[in-house]
Amino acid sequence: MTTLWAAFAPRGSAQSAAARQPARDGLLRGNANAQVAPERTAADPVPAGSARRLPGRAQAPATGLAPIKQRRPTLQHGSAIDPTRGTQAPAKRARPADDLRLLSANPDRVVLASTAETQPAGTAYFSSYEIFLLQFGYAFSDAVQATLTGLVDSETLSHIAELTLKANVYRSESLRVAALTAIDYLGSESDQVLFGRIGASATFCFVRGCHSHFSLSGMLIAHHQLHVVLPVGLAAGFVVRISSNVSLLLEYSGLMTAIEDLADLFGEQMPVWSVNYGCRFGGPTWALDVAFIRVMRAQRQARLTPSQQLGRLFGVPFLAFTYRFTVPGH
């Protein structure tokens, strides 16, 4: 019967049964070496899905998955790729396109008092106050700027010089804070005065970009007369933007407990308070301030001429012009 079945059975069935018989017998006898895989040689073909084992090298387990390609670092806007490591370097914070100091050539003061703004990095600027008082400045960074102010009066042979360093120490969408220090020199034929100033200012923004804002500032004047109370200057001012090229200015400032030399400079005793107001015209490159400075003083009994009465009512005209440009390389 077995011979008859083997004669008519398919060849693969007979071979499979013959191959399984030793393994079945080995399992029954408990012999683990009954079924031994034949040793594969280098000439044998490698089955699909497996990797050829190389001598002397560890072989990773075959997973049946395609190898993962390494992604190249992508360059995002405002960032750079480090060529030594191939990693993405942190990007510098971009300046808002509508920020005040980018769209106004004179963002660092109201009329006379300082704001907490500074000029953009690499900006050189020139200002003229009442034509005779000249100022030159340069912004070393977005947060630090220096200005040099001077005046020479050929008639009285008096001269004024001032060197100021201003730093923006805090900046957000609604608040900016700055600190400043300065050295001032006042000289004439009869006397010379050298003193320093330290101060701080805060600007509260009403709109995005801080084009309309309210600023508070204060300064302390240090001089060589240590036995005299140090003078203090205070100011508060508004800047309201009514169009892209026009802003309204309003400021209230005062100087208190000044020494006699400074009192003589203003022509009367301290304290001195003034209301300053006007308009600012211009844009990113230039700015023109047309304002009035009205000193608050007690009314006198002496009769005034019509022009003096008009000046007492509206104040003394004040003009300031600023032009700026960016130094190459920034």
WOQUI-V812901 format. One record per residue. N is the residue number from 1. PHI is phi in whole degrees, -180 to 180 (none if undefined). BURIAL is I if it has 24 or more other ideal C-beta (glycine too) atoms within 12 Angstrom, else O. D_LAST is the distance of its C-alpha to the last C-alpha in whole Angstrom. Layout:
# WOQUI-V812901
N/PHI/BURIAL/D_LAST
N/PHI/BURIAL/D_LAST
This chain:
# WOQUI-V812901
1/none/O/102
2/-66/O/99
3/-66/O/99
4/-65/O/100
5/-67/O/96
6/-66/O/94
7/-74/O/96
8/-100/O/95
9/-71/O/91
10/-62/O/88
11/-62/O/87
12/-65/O/84
13/-69/O/86
14/-67/O/88
15/-65/O/85
16/-64/O/83
17/-65/O/86
18/-67/O/87
19/-74/O/83
20/-83/O/84
21/-65/O/87
22/-61/O/86
23/-64/O/83
24/-67/O/85
25/-67/O/88
26/-66/O/85
27/-66/O/84
28/-67/O/88
29/-84/O/88
30/76/O/85
31/-90/O/84
32/-74/O/80
33/-95/O/80
34/-68/O/83
35/-112/O/80
36/-118/O/77
37/-71/O/75
38/-65/O/75
39/-70/O/73
40/-92/O/70
41/-102/O/69
42/-68/O/66
43/-81/O/68
44/-70/O/69
45/-69/O/66
46/-87/O/63
47/-62/O/64
48/-65/O/61
49/89/O/59
50/-120/O/59
51/-115/O/57
52/-74/O/59
53/-83/O/59
54/-97/O/58
55/-68/O/60
56/77/O/58
57/-137/O/55
58/-68/O/55
59/-108/O/56
60/-73/O/54
61/-64/O/56
62/-76/O/56
63/-108/O/55
64/81/O/55
65/-104/O/52
66/-69/O/49
67/-62/O/47
68/-85/O/43
69/-79/O/40
70/-76/O/37
71/-79/O/34
72/-80/O/31
73/-64/O/28
74/-95/O/26
75/-94/O/23
76/-88/O/22
77/-65/O/19
78/84/O/16
79/-128/O/18
80/-137/O/18
81/-100/O/21
82/-74/O/22
83/-68/O/23
84/-82/O/25
85/-118/O/27
86/74/O/26
87/-103/O/26
88/-87/O/23
89/-78/O/20
90/-65/O/19
91/-86/O/17
92/-73/O/14
93/-69/O/15
94/-77/O/14
95/-76/O/13
96/-62/O/17
97/-67/O/16
98/-104/O/19
99/-70/I/18
100/-59/I/19
101/-71/I/15
102/-88/I/14
103/-106/I/17
104/-128/I/18
105/-75/I/17
106/-132/I/19
107/-90/I/19
108/-97/I/20
109/-157/I/24
110/-89/I/27
111/-109/I/29
112/-113/I/29
113/-79/I/29
114/-84/I/25
115/-100/I/24
116/-93/I/22
117/-89/I/19
118/-131/I/16
119/-76/I/13
120/-64/I/10
121/-60/O/7
122/80/O/6
123/-96/I/8
124/-108/I/11
125/-142/I/14
126/-131/I/18
127/-130/I/21
128/-129/I/25
129/-106/I/28
130/54/O/31
131/70/O/30
132/-86/O/31
133/-90/I/29
134/-107/I/25
135/-141/I/22
136/-124/I/19
137/-145/I/16
138/-149/I/12
139/-99/I/11
140/-72/O/10
141/-153/O/10
142/-67/I/11
143/-119/I/15
144/-132/I/15
145/-142/I/15
146/-131/I/17
147/-133/I/19
148/-125/I/22
149/-120/I/24
150/-151/I/27
151/-151/I/31
152/-128/O/33
153/-102/O/37
154/-71/O/39
155/-75/O/42
156/-96/O/42
157/57/O/40
158/-102/O/38
159/-146/I/35
160/-129/I/32
161/-141/I/29
162/-148/I/27
163/-121/O/24
164/-123/I/23
165/-123/I/21
166/-126/I/20
167/-133/I/19
168/-86/I/19
169/-101/O/22
170/-151/O/23
171/-147/I/21
172/-145/O/23
173/-66/O/24
174/-116/O/27
175/-146/I/26
176/-131/I/23
177/-130/I/24
178/-140/I/23
179/-126/I/24
180/-144/I/24
181/-142/I/26
182/-151/I/26
183/-122/I/29
184/-119/I/31
185/-136/I/33
186/-123/I/36
187/-136/O/38
188/-150/O/41
189/-66/O/44
190/-98/O/46
191/-152/O/44
192/-138/O/40
193/-130/I/39
194/-123/O/36
195/-148/I/35
196/-122/I/32
197/-135/I/31
198/-129/I/30
199/-161/I/29
200/-148/I/28
201/-146/I/27
202/-134/I/27
203/-121/I/26
204/-105/I/28
205/-88/I/27
206/-93/O/30
207/-132/O/28
208/-64/O/25
209/90/I/22
210/64/I/24
211/-71/I/24
212/-116/I/27
213/-156/I/28
214/-124/I/30
215/-123/I/29
216/-120/I/31
217/-146/I/30
218/-149/I/32
219/-145/I/32
220/-124/I/35
221/-99/I/35
222/-106/I/36
223/-135/I/38
224/-79/O/41
225/-87/O/44
226/-70/O/44
227/-83/O/48
228/-103/O/46
229/-62/O/45
230/-71/I/41
231/-67/I/40
232/-129/I/38
233/-116/I/36
234/-131/I/35
235/-157/I/34
236/-141/I/34
237/-152/I/32
238/-115/I/31
239/-127/I/29
240/-120/O/30
241/-87/I/28
242/-107/O/31
243/-158/O/29
244/-67/O/25
245/-123/O/25
246/-134/O/28
247/-136/I/28
248/-96/I/31
249/-121/I/31
250/-148/I/34
251/-146/I/34
252/-127/I/37
253/-137/I/36
254/-156/I/38
255/-129/I/39
256/-121/I/42
257/49/O/44
258/-84/I/42
259/-74/I/44
260/-65/O/46
261/-63/I/43
262/-73/I/41
263/-64/O/44
264/-66/O/44
265/-64/I/41
266/-88/O/41
267/87/O/45
268/-161/O/47
269/-74/O/47
270/-88/I/45
271/-80/O/44
272/-121/I/42
273/-120/I/41
274/-145/I/39
275/-111/I/39
276/-117/I/35
277/-151/I/35
278/166/I/33
279/-131/I/31
280/-119/I/27
281/-116/I/26
282/137/I/23
283/-155/I/20
284/-68/I/16
285/-99/O/16
286/-139/O/19
287/-150/I/22
288/-128/I/25
289/-103/I/28
290/-114/I/31
291/-141/I/33
292/-130/I/36
293/-115/I/37
294/-107/I/41
295/-79/I/42
296/-88/O/45
297/-134/O/48
298/-68/O/51
299/-70/O/53
300/-105/O/56
301/-80/O/59
302/-64/O/58
303/-77/O/58
304/-111/O/55
305/-72/O/54
306/-57/O/53
307/-67/O/49
308/-68/O/49
309/-65/O/51
310/-66/O/48
311/-67/O/45
312/-66/O/47
313/-76/O/47
314/-98/O/43
315/102/O/41
316/-89/I/40
317/-62/O/37
318/-139/I/33
319/-120/I/30
320/-142/I/27
321/-125/I/24
322/-131/I/20
323/-131/I/18
324/-137/I/14
325/-152/O/11
326/-94/O/7
327/-71/O/6
328/-57/O/6
329/102/O/4
330/-122/O/0
